[in-house]
Amino acid sequence: MNELVYLVEEWSKDKGLNNADPTKQFLKVSEEFGEIAAAMARGQYEELKDAIGDTIVTLIILSQQHGLTVEECLAQA
């Protein structure tokens, strides 16, 4: 998992997302979370896996934008 988180963080740096507006990133988190609900409502297993993964990616980037790691956020929880 650590390698995947690292790859997401590097990808976000390449795209400049690590320094983007966190408010916009949170809207992306919300959008992906809605896709989880839609996939569950429709019983679409593959779409559910994709939506959960996309949500995790958006949360990794949101934590990065705030100078946090997703691991420390998870440990805090």
Sequence and secondary structure as in RCSB ss.txt:
>XXXX:A:sequence
MNELVYLVEEWSKDKGLNNADPTKQFLKVSEEFGEIAAAMARGQYEELKDAIGDTIVTLIILSQQHGLTVEECLA
QA
>XXXX:A:secstr
 HHHHHHHHHHHHHHTGGGS HHHHHHHHHHHHHHHHHHHHHT HHHHHHHHHHHHHHHHHHHHHTT  HHHHHH
H 
